[in-house]
Amino acid sequence: MFGFFKPRPVATATAPAVSVSDKASPRGDAVVDAVLMSGVVLPPYPALLEELDQLMAHDDFELDRLVDVVVRDPSLTAALLRVANSPVFGLHQTLTSLRQAVTVLGLARTRAVLRSEVLRDVLRDYGNPAMIQALWQRFGDIGGLTAALAARSAILKHQSDLAYSVGIFHGTGCFILVKRFPQETRGLATAGKAFETQMCQLDEQLGADHAAIGALVARGWRLPPEVVEAIPQQRRLRQTPETMGTASPLACLLRLAVLLHDGNIEPESWPKLRDIASDQIGLDEADLNETMTELGLAETPSFPGRAE
C-alpha cells in the first residue's frame, strides 16, 4: 500500500550497512533498509544521554557527577524515584532522594530508566495525547513486567536493566508508524488486549515491520546487542511460538511478558509455555504468579492457574 516501506529492488551504493533483523526473518533487513531510504525520521540519540555517556567514560567517574547532571531535570529525578520505589526491580525500599535512588538502582538500571524517560520526552509529539498516553501505558507496563520477571529469574536476574529496556524499546516502532500514519493507526489507542493483533495487521497493510523499526531505534540509542537482537525476534515468536525454545532468554522473556500482560495465553498452550519459562528463563509458576500479583496484574482472568 505504501511503497516507501516496501523492499527496493536494487540497493544504492550509498545505502547504509544495517543488520538488526532476526536471522529467521529475512524480511526484516529489507524493511529496515526501506525505512532508512524512505525519509522517515527516527528519533536521534539525545544530547543528555551523550553527555552521560561521556561522563561515565572517564576513568575518574564518580556517582555524584551523574547525580549532578540528572538533578537538573525534575522529571528525570521524579522518574528515577518512582521506579526505584516501585516493585519493578524488586528492591522493596522506600527512597526519598535522588542519590539514594541512583545508589540502590546501580549504574546499569539507572541508565535504563534514564533512557526510557528521555525516550518518553522525545516521542511525546508523535501522536495525539490520548494515543501517546495509551502507547506509553502499554509499553511502560510491559517494561516493568519484564524487569520484575527478570529480577526473579535464575538466568536473567543480573540483567533486569536489559529486561526493562527491551520491554520499553520494543514498542518504539509503533510510535514511528503512528506518527507517519495517524489515520491508519488511530484504532491502536483503544485496542486493549487486541493491540498485538491489530499492530500485526497494520504491518501487513502498510508493508512495514514495527519490530524491525524498533530494533533500529534501539541500536541508534546505543542499547546493548542483546536488547537490539531480542526485539525483531518477536515477529518470529509471535508467528511460530513453538520456536521459543531456540530464542535468546531475553527474547523469550519479552514474549512471555507480552502474553501475560495481554492475558492471551490459551489454557492448552500453558504447559508448554510454563516449561519454556522454566528452562529458558529460569522462572517457575510461583515466580510468575507472585510477579503478576505484585504488579497488580493478578486479576487478568485468562492467566492460567490463578485462583478465581
C-alpha positions in Angstrom: 0.0 0.0 0.0 2.7 2.5 1.0 5.6 1.8 -1.3 8.3 3.6 0.6 8.1 1.0 3.4 8.5 -1.9 0.9 11.8 -3.5 -0.2 13.6 -1.8 -3.0 14.6 -4.0 -5.9 18.2 -2.6 -6.0 20.1 -1.0 -3.2 22.1 2.1 -4.0 25.8 2.2 -3.4 25.4 4.7 -0.6 22.8 2.7 1.4 23.9 2.3 5.0 25.0 -1.1 6.1 22.4 -2.2 8.7 21.6 -5.6 10.2 19.2 -5.7 13.1 16.8 -8.3 11.8 16.0 -11.7 13.3 18.1 -14.3 11.3 15.0 -16.4 10.9 13.1 -13.5 9.3 15.0 -12.2 6.1 12.1 -9.7 5.6 13.5 -7.7 8.4 16.6 -6.5 6.6 14.6 -5.3 3.6 12.1 -3.4 5.8 14.9 -1.7 7.8 16.7 -0.8 4.5 13.4 0.6 3.1 12.8 2.6 6.3 16.2 4.1 6.1 15.8 5.2 2.5 12.2 6.3 2.8 12.7 9.7 4.5 11.1 8.5 7.8 12.8 10.3 10.7 13.8 8.1 13.6 14.4 9.8 16.9 18.1 10.7 17.2 20.3 9.9 20.1 19.7 12.7 22.7 22.3 15.2 23.9 21.6 14.4 27.5 22.4 10.7 27.0 25.5 11.7 25.0 26.6 13.9 27.9 26.1 11.0 30.4 28.0 8.6 28.1 31.0 10.9 28.0 30.8 11.5 31.7 30.8 7.8 32.5 33.6 7.1 30.1 36.1 8.9 32.3 38.4 6.9 34.5 37.7 9.2 37.4 33.9 8.9 37.1 32.0 9.3 40.4 28.3 8.8 41.1 28.0 12.4 42.4 28.7 13.7 38.9 25.8 11.6 37.5 23.5 12.9 40.2 24.6 16.5 39.4 23.5 16.0 35.7 20.2 14.3 36.4 19.1 16.6 39.2 18.9 19.5 36.6 15.8 17.8 35.2 13.0 17.4 37.7 11.1 14.9 35.5 14.1 12.6 35.4 14.6 12.9 39.1 10.9 12.0 39.7 11.1 9.1 37.3 14.1 7.6 39.0 12.4 7.9 42.4 9.2 6.4 41.1 10.8 3.4 39.5 13.2 2.8 42.5 10.2 2.8 44.8 8.1 0.5 42.6 8.2 -3.3 42.5 9.7 -3.2 39.1 13.3 -4.2 40.1 12.3 -6.0 43.3 14.1 -3.6 45.6 11.4 -3.2 48.2 12.8 0.0 49.7 11.4 3.5 50.4 13.8 6.0 48.9 13.4 9.8 49.2 16.5 11.3 47.5 17.9 11.1 44.0 21.3 9.9 45.4 19.6 7.1 47.3 17.7 6.0 44.1 20.8 6.0 42.0 22.9 4.2 44.6 20.2 1.5 45.1 19.4 1.1 41.4 23.0 1.0 40.4 24.5 2.4 37.3 23.1 -0.1 34.8 19.5 0.2 36.0 19.8 4.0 36.4 20.9 4.3 32.7 18.0 2.0 31.6 15.4 4.2 33.4 17.0 7.4 32.1 16.9 6.1 28.6 13.2 5.3 29.0 12.3 8.7 30.4 14.3 10.6 27.7 12.6 8.4 25.1 9.2 9.3 26.6 10.0 13.0 26.2 11.3 12.6 22.6 8.2 10.7 21.5 5.6 12.9 23.2 4.6 14.7 20.0 4.4 11.5 17.8 0.6 11.4 18.0 -2.4 12.9 19.8 -2.2 12.9 23.6 -4.6 10.1 24.0 -2.7 7.8 21.6 0.7 8.6 23.2 -0.7 8.0 26.7 -2.2 4.7 25.6 1.1 3.6 24.0 3.2 4.6 27.0 0.8 2.9 29.4 1.2 -0.3 27.4 4.9 -0.3 26.9 5.7 1.1 30.3 3.7 -1.7 31.9 5.4 -4.3 29.8 8.8 -2.8 30.6 8.0 -3.0 34.3 6.8 -6.6 33.9 9.9 -7.8 32.0 12.2 -6.2 34.6 10.2 -7.7 37.5 10.2 -11.1 36.0 14.0 -10.8 35.3 14.6 -9.9 38.9 13.1 -13.3 39.9 14.8 -15.2 37.2 17.6 -17.6 37.9 19.1 -16.8 34.5 18.4 -13.1 34.0 18.4 -11.7 37.5 21.5 -9.7 36.8 20.1 -8.3 33.6 17.0 -6.6 34.8 18.2 -3.4 33.3 18.3 -5.1 29.8 14.9 -6.6 30.5 13.4 -3.1 31.3 15.0 -1.6 28.2 13.7 -4.4 25.9 10.2 -4.1 27.3 10.2 -0.3 26.7 12.0 -0.1 23.4 10.3 -2.9 21.6 7.3 -0.6 21.2 9.2 2.3 19.5 8.4 1.1 16.1 4.7 1.6 16.9 5.3 5.3 17.7 7.1 5.7 14.4 4.2 4.2 12.5 1.6 6.3 14.5 3.4 9.5 13.5 3.7 8.6 9.8 0.2 7.1 9.5 -2.1 8.8 12.1 -5.4 7.8 10.4 -4.5 4.2 9.7 -3.2 3.6 13.3 -5.9 5.5 15.2 -7.6 2.3 16.5 -4.5 1.3 18.5 -5.4 3.7 21.3 -8.4 1.6 22.3 -7.1 -1.8 21.1 -6.6 -3.2 24.6 -5.6 -6.9 24.6 -6.1 -7.0 20.8 -3.2 -4.5 20.4 -0.7 -7.0 19.1 -3.2 -8.5 16.6 -4.1 -5.0 15.3 -0.4 -4.0 15.1 0.5 -7.0 13.1 -2.4 -6.3 10.7 -1.1 -2.8 10.3 2.3 -4.1 9.5 0.8 -6.1 6.6 -1.4 -3.2 5.5 1.5 -0.7 5.5 4.2 -3.1 4.3 6.1 -2.4 7.5 7.6 -4.3 10.4 7.3 -2.4 13.7 9.7 -4.8 15.5 12.4 -4.2 12.9 11.9 -0.5 13.2 12.0 -0.7 17.0 15.3 -2.6 16.8 16.7 0.1 14.6 15.8 2.8 17.1 17.3 0.7 19.9 20.6 0.3 18.1 20.6 4.0 17.3 20.2 4.7 21.0 23.2 2.5 21.8 21.4 -0.2 23.6 23.4 -3.4 24.2 23.3 -6.0 21.3 21.2 -8.5 23.4 18.4 -5.9 23.5 18.7 -4.9 19.9 18.6 -8.6 18.8 15.7 -9.6 21.1 13.3 -7.1 19.6 13.0 -8.3 16.0 12.8 -11.9 17.2 9.3 -11.1 18.4 7.9 -11.4 14.9 9.0 -15.0 14.6 8.0 -15.9 18.1 4.5 -14.5 17.5 4.0 -16.4 14.2 5.7 -19.6 15.3 5.5 -19.9 19.1 7.0 -23.4 19.0 10.4 -21.8 18.2 10.6 -20.1 21.6 12.9 -22.9 22.7 15.6 -21.6 20.2 15.3 -17.9 21.0 17.5 -16.0 23.4 16.4 -15.8 27.0 15.8 -12.1 26.7 13.6 -12.6 23.6 11.7 -15.4 25.4 11.2 -13.1 28.5 9.8 -10.3 26.4 7.4 -12.7 24.6 6.2 -14.1 27.9 5.7 -10.6 29.3 3.6 -9.5 26.4 1.4 -12.7 26.6 1.0 -12.3 30.4 0.2 -8.5 30.1 -2.4 -9.1 27.4 -3.9 -12.2 29.1 -3.7 -14.0 25.7 -2.5 -17.4 26.9 -4.7 -20.3 25.8 -5.1 -23.0 28.5 -3.9 -25.7 26.2 -0.7 -23.8 25.4 0.1 -23.0 29.0 2.1 -26.3 29.9 4.5 -25.7 27.0 4.9 -22.0 27.9 5.4 -22.9 31.5 8.2 -25.3 30.6 9.9 -22.7 28.4 9.7 -20.1 31.2 11.4 -22.6 33.5 14.1 -23.9 31.0 14.8 -20.7 29.0 14.3 -18.0 31.6 14.6 -19.8 35.0 11.1 -18.9 36.2 8.7 -21.3 37.9 4.9 -20.8 38.1 5.2 -19.4 41.6 7.5 -16.7 40.3 5.1 -15.8 37.6 2.1 -15.6 39.9 3.9 -13.6 42.6 5.2 -11.1 40.0 1.8 -10.6 38.5 0.2 -10.1 41.9 2.9 -7.7 43.0 2.4 -5.5 39.9 -1.3 -5.5 40.3 -2.0 -7.7 37.2 -3.3 -10.7 39.2 -6.9 -10.1 38.1 -6.2 -10.9 34.5 -8.9 -13.6 34.1 -7.2 -15.7 31.4 -4.0 -16.2 33.3 -3.8 -20.0 33.7 -3.5 -21.5 37.2 -4.7 -18.4 39.0 -7.5 -18.6 41.6 -10.7 -17.1 40.5 
